Each structure stands twice: as structure tokens, then as C-alpha cells.
Amino acid sequence: MLAMTANNDSLRSIAVIGGGSAGWMAAAALSNAVRGDCRITLVESDAIGTVGVGEATIPPIRLFNQRLGIDEHEFIRNTQGSYKLGIQFVNWGRNGHAYFHPFGPFGADFDMVPIHHFWLKARQAGDQTPLDDYSMAWAAASRCRFDRPMQDPRMVQSKFDYAYHFDAGMYARFLRGYSEERGVTRVEGRIVDVQQNGESGFIERVTLDNGKTVEADFYLDCTGFRGLLIEDTLETGYEDWTHWLPCDRAAAVQCTHGGEFTPYTRSTAHEAGWQWRIPLQHRIGNGYVFCSKFISEDDAAKKLLDNLDGDPITDPRVLRFTTGRRKKFWNKNCVAIGLAGGFMEPLESTSLHLIQTGITRLLALFPDRNMDPLAVDEYNRLTQLEFETIRDFLILHYCATERDDSELWRYCASMEIPDTLKLKIDNFRAYGRIVSTGIELFQNPSWLAVLIGQFIWPERYDPLTDQRTNVDGARTLAGLRRVMGEAADAMPTHRAYIDKHCKAAAV
């Protein structure tokens, strides 16, 4: 057996360029993982603002925080956070209709045939109970109630998952404190020059507007849409997806509380895009994601202000973006994290998740100073796959619509879609089956919620359902619906849970 020797090419220094959620999530994870002689420096400028749309998350964020050893209630208190059981979609499939994308399964498994086939069979027999009514997450969310899931898989209270809403700026500050306690050095300044090695093209140092320089073996580009390193310096290239996801602007505004303190995000489709509503403890975050071909920025801002639950706290701020991804996420000795790597509109709250998985993937393929091409290629392959599967899920929301009341929706209903998405839709429409070409972030319950919620009806249910003559599907479904309602009624309200466990200080 050959003896393994120590790696003398280990990284000695890492520079995180840019702060915000991406920069400080990266710094926190790296400082928690790197326990050797590797210096971590984060460069950011107070004069450069951050893009603050990442206030809603999906369940894997809990694992990210847990790996850092962060107490959930402390985190919620420090970020004015609230809980999220899923997303309610209003006016997407057709005007006046709403459905829920829950975190967690529908019902509970009671047979080898997936539960939705028994639901489809009952529907064919005349039972018009909405699919939402078989979701434990919706049972709680629709009552504005919340409690953490039970661990016993036999209990219906274990059949849901949850994530968070929080102030992204506060989260970045919280992680900054965490990172600095673990040795990360923050350097204030705006980068005015980037120097590369003349032979390899690797980034060697960055120069700040105050004359300081920062040198590192490895760089993380967390500079947002600009992509200061990955694009301005390394000229990596960008793949534009706006022909599938045509929205290219977002107007964002904060308002005072009004309406219910919902444990879920709401997405309401308008004529030229859609509006998000994210309830925090101290305010509500709102935004209108829209296509500038079909509405002006001024009219979009007015539309947003006319549809708030409370009084605006700030003036609307318009962000411009191009949905898509870099052609490479890891190029030479630089990895793009967050918006520097690509932009997926926040329809399914994936912005912070893509930061998280970019970091997690980097730690799994952690380099030395040689930047092994095998690791680089694998990182790019997996990240590209993740972006493309999320892309298809987002496109589904737009193309699966009966709306024809505006130019945007007429365009989306008739546009060509990726073959990978068409495969999914065709299989579901034929037999109610959800197929996959590989590992995906959004699993079967998520696809099921949107497919049914936006009126893609299967022509028939799975034939195996009729072979299960020993299973009383209709009776079992009715029992599940009753038990889930009783369990939700026994939960504390969302407000009561937060007041008891993680109420933030007044601001």
C-alpha cells in the first residue's frame, strides 16, 4: 500500500470579495471549516449597497445554520425573522385562483402508490376536495399557526417542513460577527484594480481605492450582478435565459404590518409580472418582479404601492437583472458565489439557497493551490445542473397558465420551453407521473403542487392504483384531512410561537 503524504500545496489564503449575504455566508462557512493555517480576508465597501431581495428561504437553510452551530431562536431574534411553511400563489394559473406550494409532502404515505393517484381517482369519482387540503403545511399555514415538526414519523405533525423569512442585511451582520470571532479579517475599501498572473491568468491581488492590496491563493467573487472578478476580470461569459423567464426588473419596498402575520410567503401574479409579500417581525417586505417590455418602471412602482398591506416605510427601489448563469462558475482560481454566478428570480426563494449550495459544493471539492481541473469541472457541472433544474421549475409557473389577459401571459403561454421541462409535463399529463433526469432541488411534492395548482391535469391516474383493491383510498384521504386539521388547530398561532420563543427587540 502506498503511503499518503501531507499536501504541501494547501491553500494559505482565501479572499472573499464582496460582503452582503453571499460574502458573509461564505466567510462564516469557510471559517467554520478551515481549521489550519489558512488566512481568510473579506473585502467590502460600505459605499456599495447590497441587493436585498433574499428575505425568504427554503428548508435547506436550516441545515446551513445547524452546521455553523447557530441556535435557531437566537438567529430569528437577531434577524427580525419569522417562519415559512411554503408559498401561496395567487392569480397564476388563472385570475381569482390560489394554490399552495407546501414544504413537505402531501398527506402521509399509506401505500406503495403515491398518494396523489388516490386523490386523482377520488376526484374522478366526484370528490372535488383541493389537493392543498391534504398538506399538513397548508393546514397550519391557512390557520396562521406554527410549531416545529414532531420527530416521530408516525405522527401527522411530522409531515411538514419549514424555512424562514428574515432581514437579509441583519443576517449578514449576524454572520459577520460569527466570522470575525473565528478569525476572518474584514477590509474596508472599493476595488479599483485586479492583477493577474501573466502566464496562468490566475488572480494574484486586488488593489483598493485607499491604496491597500489584498493577495490570496484563492478568490470568491461575491460582488453581485457585476461579477467583478468572474466577468470583468476573467471574462467568463453569461448565458441569458430571458426568452424563458422574461422578467428583468424588480421594484422593492418595505411597509408596516397589515393583514395577517402569515407563516408563508405570498406571490401574486399581475399583468406584467408578480408581487412578493414577506412578513417579518418588524415589517413586511414587498416587491414587484416585472418585464420592462410590458410595463414602465414608474407604473410598476405605482402598482406595487397600490397593493401593500400597510404604509410604505421606504421609497420603491428598482433593480435590473438578466436571468441566467455564468458559463463557468469556477474559472481559474476564482469561484462566483451568489448573484455573481447567476440570477434566478426570487419566485421560489432560491437566491440564498444558491449561495448555500455554492459554498457547500466548494467545501466538498475544496482545492489546493494547483486548482485541479477535475474538481473545477465537477463543480461547474453540478452547479450548471442545479441552475438548469431550478430554471425549469420556474418556467413551469409561467408557461402553465390559462391567463390571456395581458401581453406577458400570452407570450408565456405560447413560448417554446426546454425539452427537459417538456418531458416532465408530458409524463405528468399522461399518467400523473413525476419524472426526473437527475438530482433536483425541488422534489415530487413541489412539482405536484405547481402542476396541479396551474391546471395541468393528468389524463389518467396510475393504473396500479386500481390493482390495490385492499386499499380504501377515499376513506384514508378523508381521515388524513380530518387529523391534519385537528393537529393544526392544536398548534399555537405564528405570532404566539414567536412571542414565546424568539421575539426580536423593537426597532
N, C-alpha and C positions, 0 to 999 in steps of 0.2 A: 504494500500500500504506500502511495506517495504521501509524504508529509506536507501539510499546508503551511505556508509561511505568512507572516504578517504582511499586510499591504502597505508598502512604503509610499504609495501614491494617494493615500487618503486625502480627502478634502481638508484643507487647512482654514478655509474661509468661505463664507457664503454671504452674498449681498442681496437683500430684498429691496428692490427699487419700487417705491410707492407704498403708501400706507392704506388707510381705509380697511374695509372688511377683508379684502384679499391679502393685503400685506401683513396685517396683524394676525389673521388666521394662520398664514404661512409661518410667520415668526414664532407663534405660540407652539405650533406642531413641531417645528424644527427644534426649538429649544427644549421641548419635552423629549424628543427622540435622540438628539445628538448629545451624547454624554462624554465626548472625547475632546481633543484639542482643536476644536473647530470654532472659529470666531464667527458670530452671526451679527451682521450690521443691517439695520433698516434705514433707508434714506427716504425722507418725505419732506414736503414743504407745506407749512400752514397756509401759504398763499394759494395753494391749488386745492380746489374743492373736490369732494367725492360725489359719486353718483349714488344717491340714496334711495334706490327702489328695492333693495334687498331686505325688506322688513318681514316677509312671510317665508316660511321654510317648509320642508318636508321631513318625515320622521328620521332619516339618517343623521340629521344634525345632532340628535341626541347622542348617538354613538361618538361623534366627534368630540363633544363636550365631555362625555364619560371618559374617553381615552386621555383627556387632559386632566382628569381628576376634578372637574368642576362640579360643584354641588348645584343641582337643578334650581332649587328655590333661591339660592344666592344669586345665580345668574339671572333669573326672572326679575328679582328685586332691582338688580343693577342695570337692567336694560328696559325698565318700564314694560316688561313683557306680559303676554297673555298666551292662552293655549289655543291650539288649532287642531280640529278633528277632521278637516277636509276643506273643500272649496265648493261653494254653491254657484252654479252657473245659471244666469238669468237671461232670457231672450236670445239664446244661441241657436238652438235648433229651429225655433220659431218665436215670434213675438208673443209675450204673455206666458211662456212656458219656463219652468225652472227644474233643475235636477241637481243632485249632489254627487260629487266625487269624494268618496269617503277614504280615510286612512284605515286600512284593514279590510277584511273580507266581507262579503255579503253572507249573512246568516252564519251558520256553522256547518261544517261537513257532517253529513249523516249517511252518505252513500258514496260508492265509487264514481257515480256520475256526478259531475259538478252541479251545484245547487241551482244554478240559473236555468238549467234544462228542465228541472221540475217546475220552476216558475213559468217558463215558456209553455209547458204543457198545460199548466193550470190556466194560463192566460187564454190559450186556445179553447179551453172549455168554458170561458166566460168570466174568469176571475180577473178583474181589472186593477188589482192592488199594485201600486207602483213598486218598481224594483227598490227604490230608496227605502221603503218600509221594512226591508229585510236587512238593513245595515244598522249595526249597534252604534256606529259612529254617528249616523244621522238621527237615531233615536235620541241620543244625548244632545246633539247639536241643535236639533229642531226645538228642543225644550230649553236651550241655553244653559245646559248643565254640563258639568265636567267632574271627573275623578280619574285618577290614573288606573290603567287596566289591572285587573287581578292577574296573578301568575298561574292560577290553576286553570289548565286548558279545558277542563270540564265545565267551567262556568261561562255563561254567555258574556259576562263582564270582562272576559279576556279577549273577546273577538273584535277588538279595535286597536288602533294605534293613534299616535298624536305627534304633533310638532309644536312650533311656537310662532308667535308674532313678537317682534321686538324692534327697538330703535337701533338701526344698524350702526349709527355713529357711536352710541353708548356701548354697543358690543365691541367695536374696535377699541375704544378706550379701556374697556374691561380687559380685553386680551393684551393690550399694551402693558398694563400693569403686570399681568401674568408673565409676559415675555421678559420684561425688564428684570423681574425677580429672578429669572433663570438665565440672566447674563446677556440678553440681547442689548446691543447698543443702538440707540436711535440717533441719527444725524439729521439735523435740520438743514434744508437747502434745496434749491431747484437745480436740476442737472442742466448744464449748458454744453457739455461735450462728452462724447463716448469714444474711447480709444480702443482699437482692435489690434490684435497681433497681425503683422504684415504677412505672415506665411499661413497660419491656420485660420485666420479670421475670427478667432475667439476674442471675446470681450476681455480686455485687460484692466481697465479702470474707467471710472466716471469722474468728471470734474464738475464741481458745484459753482453756483454763482458767487459764492464767497471765496473762491479760490481753492477750497479744500478738494482733495481727491480721495476716492474710495477704491481700493483694489480688492479683488476676490478671485478665487478659483472658479466660482460658480455663481450664476446670477438668476434671480427670479424676477421676471417682469410683471409687476403689479400696478402698472401705470394706466390702467383703464383702456378706453377705446383707442387712445393714441398708439399704444404699443411702442413706447419709446425705444426699447431695445429690440424686441422681436420683429418690429416692422420698420421703424425709422432707421435703425442701425443695420439689422441683418436682412432687411428686405425679403421677408419670408413669403409674402403674398397672402391674399384673402379670397375665400370662396363665398360669393354672395348668394343668399337664399331668399332674397326679397320677391322673387317670382312665385314662391310658395307661401311666404309669410310677409305680406306686403306692408304691414305697419312699419313706419320708420321714424315715429316721433312719440314722445310721452310728455304730457303735461302733468306735473305733480304738485300737490298742495296738501297741507295739514289742516285739520279742522277740529273744533271742540267736539266733545261727545254728544251724540244724539242717537235716538233709536236704541236698539237692544245691544248689550255687551256680548256679542256673539262669539262663541268659541270656534269660529271658522272664518275664512276669507270669502268675500263675495266678488264675483266677476260678472258684470252686467254689460251685455253687448249693446252698442249704439249703432247709429247708421254708418259711421266711418271707423269703427274700432270697438274698444271695450274699456270699461272703467273698473278699477280695483278699489276695494274697501278693506282696510286692515285695522282692526281695533286694538289699540294699545291701552295701557292703564291710564295714561295722561292725555291721550288724544286719539284721533283716527287718521291714519294715512290713506290718502286718496290719489288716484292718478287716472289719466285717460290716455291709453295707448291707441294711436290712430295713424291712418295713412294720409300723408300730406297731399296725395293726388286728389283726395276726395273731400278734404276739409282744411281750412286755413288754421294756422296756429292760434290766432285770436278767437276764432269760432270754437275751436277745441277747448281753449281755456274757459270760455263762457259756458260751454256745455258742461264742463266739469264743475264749475262753481254753481251752476243751476241744479246740480244733483248731489249736493252734500247733505249729510245728516245734521251737521252743526255749522257754526260760524267759522269762516276761514281764519286761520291763525297766521298764515303766510300768503304771499302772492304766488300765483302759479308759476312754476319754473319749467321751461321746455327743454327736454333732452332730445338730441338727434342721434340716431343709430342706424346701422346696417346689419340686419340679421344674417348670421353666417359664422364662419370659423376661419382661423388661420390655416394655411396649407400644411404647416407644421406647428406643433405646439412646443416641441423641444427642438431647437436649432443650435448647433454647436454647443457652447457652454451656457445656454440660456433656456429656461422654461417659462412660458407665459401662463400665468395663473389668473383666473377670473376674466374680466372683460378684455384684457389684453390678448386672451386666447380666442375669444369669440363672443358673440352675443346671441342669447336666446331670450326672446321677450318674456316678461315675468308671468305669463299666463298660468303656468303650473308651478310657480315658485321654485324654479331650478337655479336661479342665479347664484345663491350661496352654496347650493349643493355642488355645482360645477367647480367652485373654489375648493370645496372639501374633497371631492374625488380627485381633482388635480394634485392636491397635496398628498393624499393617501397613496395615489399611484406613484408619485415621485419617491415616497419613502419605501415603497415596495421595490422600486427599481433604482435605488439610491446609487449615485455614481461615485467613482473616484476621479482623479484629475485627467484620466485618459478618455473619459466620456465614451465608453464602449458603444459602438454603433448598434449592437444587439439590443441594449437597454433603450437607447434613443428610439429605434424603430418600433420596439414593442410599446413604448409609452405613446408614441404617435398613433399607432394602430388602434390601441384600446381607447384612446381619447377621441379619435375620429369616430369610432363605432358608437361611443356613448353620445356624442353630439348628434349623430345621424338618427339614432333611435329616438332621442328626445325630440328632434326635429319632426319626425313622422308623427309622433303623438300630438304635437302642437298643431300640425297641419290638419289632423283629423278634426279638431274643433272648428276650423274654418271651412273645410270642404263639405263636411256632413251637416248641411243646413238646408232648410226649406225656405229660408228668407230670400225674397227677391225685391225688397222694398228700397234698396239703395245700390249704387254702383259697386261698392265694395263687396257686398254679399252676392251680387250677381256674378262678379268676377270669380269669387272664391268657389261658388257652386259649380262653375264650369271649367275651372283650371285643371291642367294636367297635374297628376300627383306622382310621387316616386313609386317605382314598381314595388318596393318593399312595403309601402303602405297599402297599395292596391291588393297585394297578396293577403294582407290581414283582413281587409274589408271583404274581399271575395269569399274567403273561408268563413267569415262570420255570417255573411249574408246567406250562404248556402246551408250551413248546419249549426250556426251558433257557436262555432269553434274558434278559439283564440289561438293563433299560431305565432311562432317566433322563429327568427333566423339566428338567434344567439342570445347572449346575456343582455338584459334590458333593465333599465332603472324602473320603469313602470310595468308592474306585473298585471296578471289577468284581471283582478278586480278593477284596476284603474281603466284599462281598455274597455271592460264591460260597462262601466259607468258611463263613459262618454259615447260609446257605440249605441247603447240603448237610449241614453239621455238625449241623443241627437237623431233619433228615429231611423237608425239602420237596423231594420228588423230582419231576423233570420227567416228564411222561407220554411224551415222546419227545425225541430229540435233534434238532438242526437238520438238516432234510432235505438241505441242501447237503453234509453230511458223506458221504453215500452217493454223491454225484456225484464225490467226489475219489478215484477209483479208482486213481490213480497214487501215492497216499499210503498207506504201511503204518503206520497209526496205532498199532496194538498193539505193533509192533516198536520204533517210535520211543519210545513211552512207557516200555517196558522198558529201553531204552538210557539214557534220561534218569534213570530211577530208579537205575540202577547207577552212572552217572557222578556223580550228586549225592552218593550215599553215599560213594564214593571221595574226592570233594573234601572232604566234611565230616570224614572220618577223618583227612585230612591237616592239618586246622586244629589250632591249639593249644586247650587247654581254656580255658573262660571265665576261670578263676582264673589260669592261666598267662599269658594275654594281659594281664590287668590287672596282675599282679605285675611283668611286664616293662616295661609302658609307662606305667601311670598308678596305681600303688598309692598310696593315701592314707596319711597319718600316723595312727598309732594314737590312739584317743581313749579 
